[in-house]
């Protein structure tokens, strides 16, 4: 019996791996800048979509990938492959280029990506100032961030595979407008957002190094948003989060589940530590409980038409 319990714990640790922030924060900071470089390539080449949905990545069986990016009559996509630790650039006419993911400065990574795109006849010009970070360093000047630990990059990807799966289950329970489950490279989080259908008051903005008009476009309508974030600043560990904009009266005092979920006055959102989900008997059920209860608090207190917007839990055909 003890052997079976150990095997079960080991299997769960492989599926929901440990990701303590202090163990990989240098790699995290570097990856954040690398993903911003690739994200800005997509941003520069893609028509603007409401709520900035045109800039995001999707989780894949290997890592994080842009959808197809237009370039004249050709298209290409870029993938961070955290299983083989390489950046893969593929074009619609069959060209494939690989860049090794290894410890190197952001400036060197930026130069290699831009050179590779030029060599494949896909020249792109981007704004090299990072977004949504304090004290940004232009990519071509950034020799500060240069860490890459393959083990922790791989753990991040394996974790995101599970979160992506559960968030998609949660998304399927809503019949109103909702976002895809997608990864934002500016804030470095995997998110899904539900909309009430009503316009929201103009957002005050104030996100570091992000124009206020972008934030106001993102929050043009009432939302309940949730996802996963590796942590940082006042939250020194990975968390699941949930917030509402505009935040309805009483939201911060709403009773949500599970018991170890809490509201952060500093961040104005509910958090559930990743470790609580990782160690749970059923991580999926615990995470879905958090997502559902925080959404219900936002929708009920915000006066959403829940009967019109929600749908029964879909059942797969037999």
N, C-alpha and C positions, 0 to 999 in steps of 0.2 A: 504493500500500500504506500509506504514512504517513497519507494522508487517511482511509482506512478505519479504521485504528487510532485516530485521533483521534475519529472519529464514534462508534466503539464505546465509548471512554472517556466521551465526552459523554453517550451514551445511558445508560450505567451510572450516571453521576453523577446523572442525573435520576431513575432508579429507586431507587438507594441513595444519597440525598443526604448530603453532609457535614453534621455536626451538632456542631461543636466546642463544648464546654461553655462556654468563656470568651466565646464570641461571643454567646450568648443567655441567659446565666444569670439576668439580671434578668427577662426574659420568662418563663423557666422557673419562677422563683419565684412570679411573679404567676399564671401558668396553674395552678400547683399549688394555689393558694388558690381560684381560680375553680372548678376541678374539684371541690374539696372542698365548696364550697357546693352545687353541683348534686348531688354524690354524697350529701350529707347530706339533701337533699330526698328522694332515693330511699330512703335509710335510714329516714327518719321514716315513710314511707308503706308500706313493704314488710314482709311477715312475715319473721321471722328464718329464715335458711337456714344449714345447717351450713357451717362454714369461711368464713363471711361472703360466700358467693357471691351473696347478695342485694344487695350494695352496688355491684357492679362495672359498668363500661361495656364496650361492644363496639366494635370498629373497624368503620367503615362506609366506603363509597366517598367520603364527604365529610369524615369526621373521627372523633369519638367520641360515642357515643350511649348513653343509658340504654335498657334494655328498657321496655316499657309499665309505668307506675306506677299502681297503683290509687288512686282517691280517691272513696270512696263507690261509687256505681254507674257512675262515669265512670272513664276512664283517660287518661293523658297520657304523653308522653315528651319528653325534652330532648336536643338534639344540639348539640355544638360543631361547626359547619361551618367547617373550616379552608380550604376552597376559596373560599368566598364571605365568610368572616370575619364570621360572625354566629351567635348562639345562637338556635336554633329551638325553640319550645315548641309542640307540637301536641296537641290534645285529641281524644278519641273522638267528639265531636260537631262536629268540623270547624273549630274555632277554631285559627288559626295566629298566633303572635306572634313577632316578630323583635327581637333585641337586638344592636346592632352590637358586634363585638369590636374594640376600639380601645384605645389607652392610657387607662386610667382606674384609679383606686384600687380596691382590693378592697372597701372600704366602699361605694363608689358602685355597683359591680357587684352587691354583695349587696342593696343597697336596690332596685336596678332589677329584679332577679330576683324578689324578694319582692313588690314592687308589681305586677309583671306577673302573677304567680300569683294574687294577690288579685283583680285585674281580670278574670281568666278564671274566677272562682269556684272557685279551687283553693288556698285558703289553707293554708299549711304552716308549722309552727314547727320550727325546728332548733336543735341545740346549736351555738353559734357559735364555740366554741373549736376550732381546727384540731387534727388528730390527726397523730401520727408525725413531728412536727417539734420541734426545740428552740426554746425561747422563743416559744411561739405567741402571736399577737395576735388577739383576737376579731375576727371579720370586720367588724363594724360600727365598729370602731376602727382598722382597718388602712388607713392612708394612706401606708404605707411602700412597699408593693408596688403599682406602678402602670404597669408596662411591658408593651407588647405590640408585638412586631415581626412583622408578618404573614408575612414571608419565612421566619422560623424556625419559626413555628407551622405553616406549610404544609410545611416540611421534616420536622418531627416526624411529621405525619400521613402523608406519603408513605412515610417510613421504617416507620412502624407497619403500614401496609398490607402491606409485604413481610414483615415479621416475623410478622404474624398469619397470613399464608399458609403460611410455612414451619413455624411452630409447629403449625398444623393438620395438616400432613403428618406431623409427628412424632407428634402425638397419635393419629393413625389407626393407628399401629403397636402400640398397646397395647390388650389386651382386658380388662384389669381396670378398676377405678374410676379415672376421671381427671376433672379439672376441665374446664370449657370453657376456651378461650383467651380471657382477659378482662383488662381493665385495672383495676388497683387505684389509686384516687385518693389513698389514704393514703400509700402508698409511691411512687406515680407510676411504676408499671412494668407491662408487659404480660407475663403469666405463664401457664404451663400446669403442672399438678401431677398426678403419678401416685401411686397409693396401693398399698401392699403388701396391704392388707386387715387388717393387725394393729393393735391399739391401740398407742399410743406412750406413753412416760412423760410425766407432766405437764410442760409447757414451763415454763422458769423465768421467762418474761415479761421485763419490763424494757424493752420498746419505748417510746420517748419518747411521753408523752401518749397512751397507749393502754392501757385497762384490761387487766390480766393475764388476766382470764377470757376476753376476746375472743381473745387470743393462744393460750390453752390450747384453746379451741374450734377455732381454725384448725388447730392441730397435735395434734388428738386421736388421729390415726392416723399411722402411718409414711408418710413422703412422700419423693419425689424431685421437686424443683421446679426449673423453669428459665424463663428469660425475658429480656427486654430492659429495661435501666434507663439513663436519660440520664447518670447519674453524679452525684457529689457527695461532699463530705467527703474521705475518704481515697482516693477514686477520681475523679480530676479529668478524666474523659473518659467517653464513652458505652461501655457494655459489655453483652455477653451474660453471664448468670450461671447457675450451677447449684449446688444444695446439697441436702443430705439432712438430714432430722430423723426420729429421732435420727441423728447422724453416726456411722456405723460405724467401728470401729477400722481404721486404715490408709487411710481415705478421702483424707486430705490428701496422702498419698504415692502415690496411685494414678496410673498412667500414663494420661493422657487426651490427646486430639487436638483440634485440630492442635497443632503444636509451640509456638506462642506462647500457648496457654492456660496459666493459672497459678492456684495456690491462694493466697488471701489469708488469712493468719492473723488479721488484724484483723477481717475480715468473716465468716470461716469458710465460704467458698464459692469455687468455681472461677469465674474470669473469662476471657472472650475479648474483647479490644478490638474495638469495632465497626469501626474502621478496617481491621482485618485481614480482616474479612468483606467490607466494602465494596470493598476493593482486590483481592479474590481473583478468579481466573479464573472460578470458579463460586461465587458467594456462597451459593447454596442448599446446595450440597454441603458446603462448609466449615462452615456453621452446623449442618447435620444431623450432621456428624461430631462436632462438639463436644457437641451434645445427646445423641447416642447413647452416646458414650464415657463421659460423666460419669454418665448414667443407669446404664450397665452397672457402673460402679465402685460406685455406691450400692447397686444391687440385688444384685450378687454378694457384696460385702463384708457387706451387711446380711442375707444369707440369704433373700432373697425367693424365692418359688416362680416362677421366671422362665418355666418351661415352661407353667405354667397361666395366667400373666398376659399373656404376649406373643403376638403373632400375626404371620403373614407380612406383608410390605409389601403393602398392598392394591393391586390392579391394576385400572385402570378397564376397563369392558367395551368390547370392540371395536365 
